[in-house]
């Protein structure tokens, strides 16, 4: 596809616009006392197929496109967007967005902009969205058989596959046009198991910014794991309640970092002083075993981006280094207002949304311990290896995440599976309780979606096996 | 452009392109969002969106295509895409449109649209935000910061056409205001929020009152601590009680039932809640936040008792899940343009009981009053429930200190059966609404 390499031409041709027309619109937008303005064009096609009862019953294809005009003036942001893209609509949107700059009382704030070029992390040919839907259907049918083959008590398999093609373009008043073409593939498998009147479910999924055939190569393992988890949970005993030692397995349990510290280190909350981490750069927020980074530059990952949604190249940002808080995640507005560097974390769900500081792939670097030694070191506790979702109150710092696969630890050994329990803790405190870090860092399989202020974006997390001395487990067995 | 015409044209084009049956949803909306923080303008956002979605059935197989491109060319590719996809999916004997007999014929006017919300000046929104935030900040010197106040409003129109013989549409609007103050004591910060939402501009509560309530909620969280793990009575305030109703609604939705993925499977006619509990779904309430004259498939809506004195009387079904279960649709198809109909409740509430909230709290010697629930620890298949809690500790029938970093756990079936007191404080502030509820025993995990 020609457009795969040329977002600029793609949008200008599609909407019959010229570079000089865009400059005129941006001129309108900044023509008051604005500090900065940008246009964000987006074109997104998503194709899905879903299976249940052993057959692919549904397929969808959706197209969304549109443009947003943003005006920045100090702490103010004006935004107007439309999916009816024409020069006339753009001019109207620009006049609407600049309203906030017209009555500002504060002085100009120079807005930081990056002059770095985009990375090239996920060029895929052919684009996954070009995959015939029959291929999606064939994959899902195969996964149904794989999952059912794990155990005769698997009574239903729900599976869905999605292939996405998103083209974005950011235009700024200096005439700069920065585009990105973002493929994304995703698969999820959910199994229902039933035995002796007991029903349970298990799920697994994965994906990233890679080809559909690569997804197909990884998919059988996801299906087997979803079935295994459903069967395992049939025998799960009630989870314990109270504060105890918790060992988190590698990979997806990295959602701990995302909730406990990641959100609290986003620039907007820290500029406003509403985060439990506000003003704490340089202070100890974790045990010295902990180094945590956010890295948007890992090839093929779900959370990676060549540039963020403001046109800034992504990077690897050290958040915590040997336990000391080092940095925040920034977008243009907050970096400029705080006098801090851009980090390439200005992201938005779509052209209908304002950018905000958001995570990309957030993970803890590997330590030295063998995972089996970490489990052996715990006399009694919980070993949690998979999670549903989590959330955080960034002001009080309290976070929760809910286990979907967890086990008792008794006498240094992994014991019976326990029913899903919510783990709750305090973000600025929990990493100080980490006493062991494994050498087995793994990133998740590519399932994460992060919600903030009503906006969802794909993210990644990662973790080596860690031991946390004292985390509250919300089971029923008091 | 009349959206009903666009929807009908899509259905006709789909039929001539080879679809045996089709239905189409077309929607259009405009919106305004403004924000104030610390007295200063923070955000102004204007939105305009249009979207069309087409569902086709070809030889018993189905597919959906949707697009924001409503030009002639855009609509033509919508039809082509949908037909092409349906040639790949499998035939489903239960697929199809609702029976003609179930379709809405008369569309009642439910007062869902307020013309005062059609073209709201940003300054009106800024003024409401200022009033709300100022009231919150003036409430106490311990309100030290603010995440700001936001006002949003919008209006739009949706049309549905179906080859089963339905075409209809309606306009609706909504407005909301929220305030998020931050309180500080001894270096510990707490934030909370309060909000008001309505179909009408003059239906919003007074901005200063919203701000004061937001401040009261943030201030009462200061000094929060943990409590000892144990089994206690738990009182849910109306907003957190409503979240329990949403879990119940999910478990009686047709898609969860035919997939055998619900803890309320095969429970029709059985006691699923305490005898004092009656739950009603009413899509026809005048001005209701989830009211609508027809569902996402054009099926007539009606008020329905879901749980009557604790006995489950009705599921929530669309036409597909109804056929799967051998039942008749209840008119609960919810439809986004880009997807097949799902199932969702409309205005869903638990009927008020006889007790004042104060009397309910006074009945608890030692227990928990829940004001916020966090996390996703609800398993709809088993009913197992475990969520993080923010609230107040009850000692000798009185609210004492705030609590946080604790969880409550139980099983939804036991929880609903264990409802022992129901408040008289039902208000329709949200589409799913509940009075204060007391559950006799839940596990609280803390220190």
Interface residues (C-beta under 8 A of the other chain):
Chain A: X49 X52 X55 X56 X57 X58 X59 X60 X61 X62 X63 X64 X65 X66 X75 X76 X77 X78 X79 X80 X81 X82 X83 X84 X93 X96 X97 X99 X100 X103 X104 X132 X133 X134 X137 X155 X156 X158 X192 X194 X199 X200 X201 X239 X241 X242 X243 X272 X273 X274 X276 X352 X354 X388 X389 X390 X391 X393 X395 X396 X398 X400 X401 X402 X419 X420 X421 X422 X424 X425 X426 X472 X473 X474 X475 X476 X477 X478
Chain B: X37 X40 X41 X42 X43 X44 X45 X46 X47 X48 X49 X50 X51 X61 X62 X63 X64 X65 X66 X67 X68 X69 X74 X81 X82 X84 X85 X86 X88 X89 X90 X92 X95 X122 X145 X147 X182 X188 X189 X190 X191 X221 X224 X226 X229 X230 X231 X259 X260 X261 X265 X338 X339 X340 X374 X375 X376 X377 X379 X381 X382 X384 X386 X387 X388 X390 X404 X405 X406 X407 X408 X409 X410 X411 X443 X444 X445 X446 X447
